[in-house]
Amino acid sequence: MAPRWVRKLNGLGLPDAPSVGGKGANLGELIGAGFPVPGGFVVTKESYLAAMEAAGLRTELAAQALPPAGMAEHELLDLAEDLRARVSTVTIPAEIADQIVAAYRDLGDDPRVAVRSSAPAEDAADTSFAGIHDSFTDIEGPDQLLGAIVRCWMSLWSARALTYRKVQHVTEEPSVAVVVQLMVDSVSAGVMFTVDPLTADPDRIMIEAARGLGEVVVGGQVEPDTYVVSKTEPRRVLSAHLGAQEFQFVAGESADEVPEAIPESERGRRVLTDAQVLAVAQLGVAAEEHYGVPQDMEFSFCRSADSAASDGVDEDLDLYIVQSRPITTLEPATLAAVGADAGGQVLVTGLGASPGVAGGRVRIMHEVSDAGSLHDGDVLVAPMTRPDWLPVLRRASAIVTDGGGITCHAAIVGRELGKPVVVGARGATGTLTEGALVTVDGSAGTISAGAPAAAAVRPLPPAEPVAAAPAREITATRVYVNLATPDAAEEVAAMDVDGVGLLRAEFMITEALDGLHPAKLLAEGRRGEYVDKMAAGVSTIAAAFGDRPVVYRAIDLRSNEFAALDGGDVEPVEDNPMIGYRGCYRYIREPELFRLDLDVIETVRRRHRNVHLMIPFVRTKWELAECLSLLDDHPMGRDTGLKRWIMAEVPSVVYWLEEYAALGIDGVSIGSNDLTQLILGVDRDSEVCKDLFDTRDPAVLDAIDRIIARASAAGLTTSLCGQAVSLYPELAEHLVRQGITSVSVTPDAAARTRHNVAVAEQAIILAAARRG
């Protein structure tokens, strides 16, 4: 019998969630209980895993399930882009594609369908994944359908999905099923909570609705109508708050994502009548009774009669349920408005969407690309957030949006992160002043001037789940970690690691520069400000690791990255900045840039003697000699306890290594990614040439072996910085046999790397014992 790559909705129930995901299982459960749900089928998670296996990607993707601790946002975005690009090239195996097309044909003659991601952990009792994975509407024809399924698979590897799994401690191998449902021509749609999500009042139902397709409500693209209904009999509408909706997505056109303007004459009217609101509430009560827990449900009023619908409340409209899941964010609100306590005037009001009180500086963002202006603890103010903003939302103390409703993405994610949220604060981006100190009350829906009398934000969950530690594996080869920021220093330092082999501080550097080019910052006399900011961050990391070494890599921004800063017009225009004006050569051309780093390290080493210096991208002996001369001329040049490391990224290091050693360096760190791309002549970021990029290539291994041998002979320590050693046990054994001193990997790979190294060392010892 052929594997069941596809399963019909009308045969599913909650026990099927591990295979069809929470969304698919809940839809099947509702159909079985007699609720009006559009028909369709599910492409199982096993189909996704089989497709990744066939493409040779499954093992590689599983290793990237969570973003490394301390990874900067731009690094996370780059990682996600690379993973999504890899998945985009996957061809659905013929056997699976045939079953999908056959199930689609059973629904009719090329019907329009909605294609929606359904992860196994999605819509569970403790995680919603609201808006995290992609869905697509108005898909028509087999080719469009298969393409949309691959795009759902790609969404498993977006920056927001990686971040959400990290926040929710989802540690199993990522996978996703895909629900395919008949489209219903929605006239109005929305979301219902069968318990008030703000007050946790079990006797109140909250309903939000907008015209057209419901994605504008879930995605927070408009401010919907909000209706509050009493659950107890006689059921009645307690309040109706009219929203502000200027556009809608129309059934049959949403695949093109072209909004249709709502005529001025039709704006300001209620989306739902009382009878429609009560009809939705009745289905909510029935669903809550069926499941035994409060539900977060999506509904649609439409003119479709393709599936068995309810009696409806309009002779032309039928009511359907298109999704139901447990509410994951219920917590009684315990805070009242604090405008008076904060001593400030109420500046803006909106809908309180996540309880709590927090203060901070206003940072107005219109695009996620503005994230560089947001510092930890700032209040994020935006027209609306989208799921791809999740990495940024984590850093805000509170969230304020011009539009949206209580069930929009910003509200749901804000509640899950434990941050105060105010949505539908019309004009907040135009009224609030950038940099002003404000208090956000997520219960009362107010933004007031000044700081709160006492902030009461719920704490974030720990960065990693706490679990019983396995027996520690002892290795002679040290296992270091790579870090980019001080955010997770304490958690990483608590792991079984020997120190920081590479403090990749570019993200900290760009923040400390405050958007200015170094030349402009120095011209403005802000050197001390920069050094203080950088020293504070590095000191946090150094203190967390105690006596264990922290190796700081000097500034290695390339010309194109410097050019993006204010004053960056002085930068040269280079066709290939990757091998251009950077690293060691730049320091001897711009000694003040190098002295900035030296000032930072000197400041930190006054209290933390475990911090040392790494010089990147060394090409020739004469440039290293001049760079070290700059170090000797600096007051820190007399610090005999400072270790001087260089990165071994350029193949010329093989030739020059004995000469480098004679100049007085203490060790080398092999940058495996750069070394691989320069030896093989392949762009490490090229999707087209990805099959050529392999650190295990004999030519690359030969260079690594020569570096280790010559460095060891000269009395230098050696390290390899890169993920390959954690992915390939055979590479770990090869490096250990060659006598490498240490390896340095991202924190999430440290335990796996320690194990690989331990196995390699034991194999070598065992082989020697058997021979002798």
N, C-alpha and C positions, 0 to 999 in steps of 0.2 A: 504494500500500500504506500502511495506517495505521501510524503510529509504534509501536514496541514499547515501550509504557509499562510492560508487565509481562512478566517472563520466568520460566519454570519453573526450579526448582532443578536438576532432573535434566538440564538441558542446559548447565549453567554450569561454568566452571573458573577457575583463577587469572587468566588473561588478561582475564577479564570484570570484575575488581575496579574499574576506573575507573568503570564504570556501575552495578554492583550492590553495591559496597562490599566491604570485606574479609570481613565475616561471610558475606554471600551467596555470594561467590566460593569461600570455603573450604568451605561446606556443599555446593555443587555439585561441587567437586573431590572431596570425600569420597564422595559418592554415586557419582561416576564410577569411583572406585577400589574400590567394593564395600563400603564401611563402612555400618553400620546407622544411617541418618539419617532422621528423620521427613520426609515429603514436604511440598511447599509451593511458593511462588513468591516473586519479589522485585518490588516496585514500584521502578523504577529511579530514580536520582538525576535523570535527565532529567525525570521526572514532577514531582519537587519543583521544579526550576528553571522548568519550564513553568507550574506553578501560581503561583509567585511572580511570574513575568513577567505572567501574566494578571491578577493582583491589583494590579499596579503597584508591587510591593515589591522586586523583584530588585535594582535599582541601589542603593536605599537600604540594603538589608541587606548587600550586598557592601561598602559603604563602612564598615560596622561590624564587619568580620570579626574584628578584634582589639580588646581594650579599650585605651584610650589609656594610655600610660606614666604612672605616678604617680596613676592614678585611685584614689580612696578606695573602701573596700569598700562603703559605703552608696551611693556613686555607681554602682558597678558593678552592685549589686543593682537599683537604680532603672532603669539602662539595660537590663539583661536583662529586667526585668519589662515594660518598654515594648516591646521587640522581640518577646517572646513573645506579648504581647497583640495585636500587629499580625498575627502569623502565625496566631493562633487564629481570626481572622475570615475566613481564606482559605476559599473554597469550591473543592473539587477540580473542575476542568473536567469537563464531562459525558463527553467522549471518554475521559479517563483513568479516571474513576469506573466507566464501563461495562466497561472491560477488567479493572479490579480485581474487580468483582463477578462477572464471567464466570469469572475464574480461581478465585475463591472457590467458586463453584458446582461447579466441576470437582472440588473436594476432597470433596464430599458434600452432604448436606442440612443446611445451616446448622451445619457442624461447629465445635467449639471450636478456636480457634487461638491461637498465640502471635504477637504482633506486635512485632518487634524492630528497632531502628535499626541501620543498617549504612552507616556513612560511608566514603567512598573511602579515607581514610587510616586507618580503623579496622582493628585486627587486622593491621597491617602489621609488617614486620620490626623497626621502630624505634619504633612508637607503638601502644599497645593501646587507648587511649580506654576503659579498663576502667570501667564504670559511669557514664561521662560522659553518654551519650545514653540516653534512656528506652526501656524495653521494657514490654510489657503481656501478661499471660497470661489465659487463659480468656475470650477475646473471642468473642462469638457473635452472628451475624447481620450482614448488610451494613451497617446503620447504625452498629453498634458498631465494625465494622472500619474504616470510613471515618473515624470519629471518632478511633480509636486511631492511624491513620496521620498525621492532622494533629497529634496530640499528639507523635508521634515527630519530626515536622518542627519543632515548637515547641522540643523539647529541644536542637536545634542552636543555640539562642540563650539558653540558660541561663547563669547566671554561671559555673558550673563549666566549661561548654563553652568559653566565651570565654576563661577563664583557662587552660584546658588548651592551647588553640590557641596562646596566647601563650607558654606554657612550652615547647611543642614546636616553636615557630617554624613552624606550619602557616600558610602565607601565601596559598595559593590560595583562590578563592572558596568559602566554606562551602557544602556540599551534603550530602544524605543520601539513601540508598536505604532501603527498609524491607522486611525479611524477614517473610513470613507463613508459619508452619509449623503443621501439625497438632499439637494438644496431645496429649501422652502422659501418662497418669495415673500420675505419679511417686510411687513408694512411698519411694524414697530417691534422692538425687542429690548431685552434688558437682563438684569440680574436680581435675584431675590435671596435674602438671608432670612432663614426662618427664626433666627434669634437676633435681636439688635446687636450688631457687631461692636458698637461703642460701649453700651451699658451692660451687655450680656443679659438684658431683660428677656426672659423666656416667653413672656406674654406679648411681645411685639415682633412683628415681621417688618422688615425693611425691603422696599422694592425700588429699583432705579430703572428708568426706561428712557429710550430715545427713539427717534424716527429712523426708519431704514434698518439696515443690518446691525446686529448687536455688538459688532467689533468696536464700535466707537465708544461704547460704555466700558467694556472690559479693558480696552486700550487707553482709556482716559482721554480720548481725543476731543470730547465735548463735555459740557456740564449737563448731566441728564436731569430729568425730573426725579424727585425723591418722594416716595410715598411711605407713610408709616401706618401699619394696620394692626388692630388689636386681634390677638389670636383667639381669645376667649369669645364664646358666643354671648350675645349676637355680634358677629364679626362686623367691624366697620372701619372705614378709613379715618384715622385720627388726624392726619395732616398731609398736605400736598405742597411740596416746595417745587416751584417751576424752575427749570434749568435754563440754559442759554445754548441753543444749538443753531448754528448757521449753515451747516452742511450735513449731508447724509450719504451713506453708500447704498446704492440701489441694487437690488437683486438682479443678476444677469450682467452686471457691469463691474462687480467688485474685483474680479480677477485683474482688471486693468488698474485698480486702485485709483480711480478717478472720482473724487467726491462730486456730488451734485448739490448746488446751492439751494437752500430752502428759501422760498420767496418771503420777503419781509412781512407780507400780509398773514403768513401762516406761523410766524415765530411768536413766541409768548403764549401759545395755546397749550393746554394739557396734552400730553402724549397719550395717556390712558384715561378712560372714563372710570368712575367708581366701580361700575360693574366689571370692567376688565381687571382692575386692580384686585377685586375680591375673588375673581376667577383664578388669577395667578396665586393668590394667597391660599385658596382652597387646595390647589395642587401641592403647595409647599407643606401644608399641614399633613396631607396624606403621605407625602414622601418622608417627612420626619417620623411619622408613625411607622412607616414601613422599615426604615433603617434603624430607628431607635436612637438617633442622634441628630442634632441640628444640621441643616443642609444649606449649602451655597449652590444655587441653581441658576441656570440660564434658560430663558424662555423666548418664544417668538410668536407673534401674531402674524398670520400670513394667509394668503389666498390659495395656498397649495392644498390639494386633497389627495396627494400621492400616498399618504400613510393614514392609518386610523387615527383620527384626531378627536379631541373632546367636543362636546356640544358647542363650545364657544359661547360668546356673549354678543356676537354681531352676526347677522345673517350672511355677511360676506367674509368673515374672518374666522380662522381656526386657531386654536392655541396649542403649541407644541412645547415640550421640554427637550432641549438639545444638550443639556449637561447637568449633572448633579454630583456633588462631592461633599464630604464632611467639612465643616468650618474649622479651619486650622488656627484661627487667631483669637478665639474667645478669651477674654479676660475682663472682669468687671473694672470699669473705670473708677478710679479712686481719687481723682484730682479734680478740683473745681477750677474755675477761671482764676487767673492770678494777676489780672491787669492792675488791680489796686495794689496788691502786695508787691508787684514789681516796681511800683512807683512810676509807671509810664502810661502814656496815652495809648489807647487802642488805635492802631494805624490802619489795619485792614482786617476784615472779617471774612470767614468762609465757612466751610463745613468741616467740623472736627472729624478726622478720619482715623486717627490712631491716638489713644490717650497718652498723656504724659506732658511734661513741661521741660523745655530746654531753651537755653540762650546761646547766642553766638553772633558773629558778624555776617551780614547779608552778603551772599555771593549770587549774583544773577547770572544764570546760564541759559542760553538759547539752544545750544547744541552740545552733545556729549564731548565734542572736541574742545569745549571751553573748560574741561575738567582741571586743567593746570592751574586755574585761578582759585580752585576750591581747596582750602586747607582743612585739616582735621578739626572738627568742632565747629565749622562754619554752618550757617543756615542756608540750605540750598533753596533758591527761589527760581522757578522756571515756568514757562507757559504750560508745559506738561512734560512728564517724564515718559520714557519708553523702556521696555524690558532691557535694551542694551545699555541702560544707564546704571544697572545694578552695581557694578564695581565702584561707581562714583557715590551712589546712595549710602554705601557702607560708611563713608568717611564723614558724612554730614551729621550734625547733631539733631537737625530737624529738617522737614521737607515742606515746602509751600508751593502750590501750583495755582496758576490762574484758573484752570478748568478742572474737569474731572469730577467724579463722584466718589462716594464712600466705598464703592466696590471696584474702582479703577486700579490699574497696576500700581501706581504710586502708593495708594492707600493700603493695598494688601501686602505689598513688600515692606512698606514702612512698619506695619503692625508686626510682621514676622521678624523684622530687625529690631523691634522694640524702640522705635523712634517716633516722637510726636509728628503727626502729619495734619496739615490743613489743606484741603483741596477746594476748588471752586472759589478761590479768593480772587475774584475778578479784579484785574488791573494791578495785582501785586507786583508784577515785574516793572510796571511803570510808576507805581506809588512809592515803593520802598527804595531806600537809598543804598547804593553799593557801599559796603564797608560799615554801615550803621549797625550798632549793637541793638538787638531785639530779643524779645521773648516770644516763643511760640507755644501756645497752649492747644494741644491736640484734642482736648476734651471740649473746650468751649469754642474752638474754631477761631481763635483770635491771634493776631500778631501785634505785640505792644512794644513801645519804645523802651529801651533800657534792658538791663540784665534782670533775670528772675531773682526773687529773694532766696529761693532754694531750688536748684534744678532737681528734677525727679525723673530723669530718663532711665528706663529699665536698662540694665547692662546687656551688652552683646554676649552671645554665647562664646565659649572659648574657641580659639582658632582650630583646635584639633579635639576630637573626642578623647575622653580620658578612659584608658583601658589598662588592664593589668599588664605590666611590662614583662616581656619574656626574659629568660635568662640571658644576660649580657654575653655577647660573643667578643672574645679578646683577640685583637689582631695587632701584629707588629707594624703593619702598614696602616698609617693613620687615615681616618676618614673625616674629611672636612666638609663644610657646606658653603654654598654660594649664597650671599644675601645681597639685597638691593636697598632695603630701608630698615629703620629700627623698629618698625611696627610689631613684628613678631619675634623680636630678639629673645625675649624671655622664654617663650614657648620652645623656640628652636634650641636655645641653650640648655633647656631641660632634657633634650634628647641625647641619645648615645652618640655624640659627635665629639671630635677632638679639637674643634675650633672653626674659624672662618677662613677657608682657603682663598676666597676671593670676595672682597667687599666691592661689588660693582655699583659704585655710588652715583652713576649718571642721573638717576631720578632725584636723589637728594641734591645733587649739584644744580640741576635746572630749577628746583624749588628755591634753593638758597640764592641763586642769581636773580630771582624775582623777575624773570622775564627779560633781563638785561644781558647784553653781550658782556663778557668779562672786561673788555676794554672800556666800555661805557660805565660799567659799575666802578672800576678803578678811577676813571676820570671824575666820577661824582663823589669820590672820597668815601665809598661804602665798603672798603676792604674789611674793616673790623667787623661790620655787620655780617658780611658773608662768612668770615672765619668763625664767628660765634655760632651762627646757625649750623654750619657744617660740623663744628666741634661738638655741639650738643648732640647731634644725631649719632656721630661716631662714638661718642662717650657712652651713650645708652647701650650700644651694641657691645662695646668693650667691657662695660661693667657687668653685663649679663653673662659674658663668657669668662669672667674672672681671670685666672692665670692662663687660660687657653689662648693661643695666638689668634689675632685678627689681622689679616693681610689686606691692606687698603690699596686698591689699584688707582693710580693717579688719573686725572681727567683724561678721557679718551673720546670726547665728542668729536665727530667728524665735521668737515667744513659745512656740509649741508645742514647739519643739526645746529651748529653755531649760527648759521645764516638766518635761521628761523627766529632768533632772539632779537630784541630791540637793539638796534645798532649793528646788526649782523651784516649790513651792506658792505662792510670792510672785508668780508670773507671772499676768497677766490672761488670762481665758478669751476667746478671739476666734473668731468664726465663720469668718473668712477671714484667717489670719495672713499670707498672701502679701502682702496690701496693708495690713498692720496695724503693730504696734509693732516697728519694725525700723530698721536703717540709721541715717542721719544724725539723724533725730528722736530715736532712742533715746539717742544719745550726749549730746545736750543735756539729756535728762531724767536720765541716769545717767552723769555725767562720769567717774566712776571706771572704768567699763567702757571708755571711750575711752582713758583714760590708761594702761590696761593695754597696749593696742596701741602707744601712743606710747613707753612704756618699752621694749617689745620692739624697736621699730625703732631707737630711740636706742642701745640696747645693740649691735645688729648693725652700725649705721653707724660705730661706733668703729673697726671693722676693714674693713668692706665698704661703701664709699661708693656702690655701685651700687643700693642698695635704696631704694625710694621708696614713698610712701603713696597709696592710693586710698580715697576715701570713697564708700560705696555708698548707693543709694536716696535721692537728694537730691530733695526735692519742691518746696521754696520757698526764696526768697532769705534770709529771716530765719533759718531753721534752719541753712543753710550758714554764714551770717555768725557765728552763735553757736558753731558747731562749729569754725570756723577760729580764733575767739577763744580757744577752749580749747587749740588747738594753739599759738597764739602765747604763751599763758601757761605752756606746758610748756617745759622747758629746750631741747627740740629745736626750738622755735619760732624760735630764733636761728640755726639751721642753714640758711644760705642755699643750700646745695647740694641740699637736699631738694626734690624735685619733688612738687607737690600735685595729684593727679588726682581727678576725680570720675567715677562711673559715670553714664552717660546712659541710664537705664532708664525713667524716668517721662516721659510726653509733655509735662509742664509745662516740661521742660528747653528745649524749642524757644522758648518765650516768654521764659524767664529767662536765657538763655545769656549775653547781653551783660552782664547784671548779675552773673552768676557770675564772668565774666572780670574785671570791675572789682574783685572781692573778692580777686583775686590767685592764682587757680588757674592751673596750667600746661597742663592738657590734659583731654580728656574721652575716656572709653572707652564706646562705645555697646554696651550689653548687649542684643544683638539679640533674644534670646528673651523677656526681660521686656518690652522695648519693643513687640514684636509682640503679645504677649498683652494689653497694656494699651491699645494703639491699636485692635485688632480686638475687644477684649472677649471673648476666648476663652481658657479655661484651657489653658495649655501642656501640662498633663498629662492632658487629657481625651481618652479614646479615642473617645468619641462625636462630639466636635467636631474631630477631627484634620484633616479636610478643609478647615477654615476657617483653620488655623494655617499661615501662609505669609509668611516674611520678605520675599518678592518682591512682596507685595501693593502696589499703587500708593500706598495710604495710608501704609504703613510706609516705603516708599522715599522718599515726599515728606518725611516727618519726618526720615529719615536725611540726606537732601540738605540740608535746612534747618539741621540740627545742624552738618554739615560746613562749610557756607558761612558760618554765623555764627561758628563757632569759628575758622575760618581767617582771617576778617576781623579777629577780635580777637587774632590772633597765637597761638592755642592749637594744640597738636598734637591730632590726632584718631586714634582707633583704633576698630575694630569687633571685638567679642569674640563669637564664635559659629561654629558649623560650617557655616553656609549658604555662606560664601564659598569653602569647600573643595569643596562639593558642586555649586555652580552657577557655572561659568566666566563666565556672563553677568553675575552679580552682582559677581564680582571686577572685571570690566571697568567696570561701572557705578560702583563705589566709586572705582576708580583715576581715572576721568574726573572724578569730583566732587572729587578732590584729597585723598582720605584719606591720612593719614600712615603708618598701619600697620594690620595685622590681627593677631588673636591667636586661635589654634586649638589643639586638642589635638595632642600630639606626633605621633600616627600620621597626622595630616592635614597636617603641616607641609610635606612635600615636594610633595604635590599642590597645596597652596595656593600655594607659591612658584612652581610651574609656571604655575598659573592667572594669578597676578599678572604674571609675566614675559610671558606671551602677551598679556595685556591692555595692558601698557606698550608692547610692540613694535607692537601693532596701532594704538595711538594715535599713536606716532611715525611709523609707516608712512603712516597716513592724512594726517597733517600734511605729510609730505614730498611726497606725491602732490598735495596741494592747492597746495603752494607751489612 
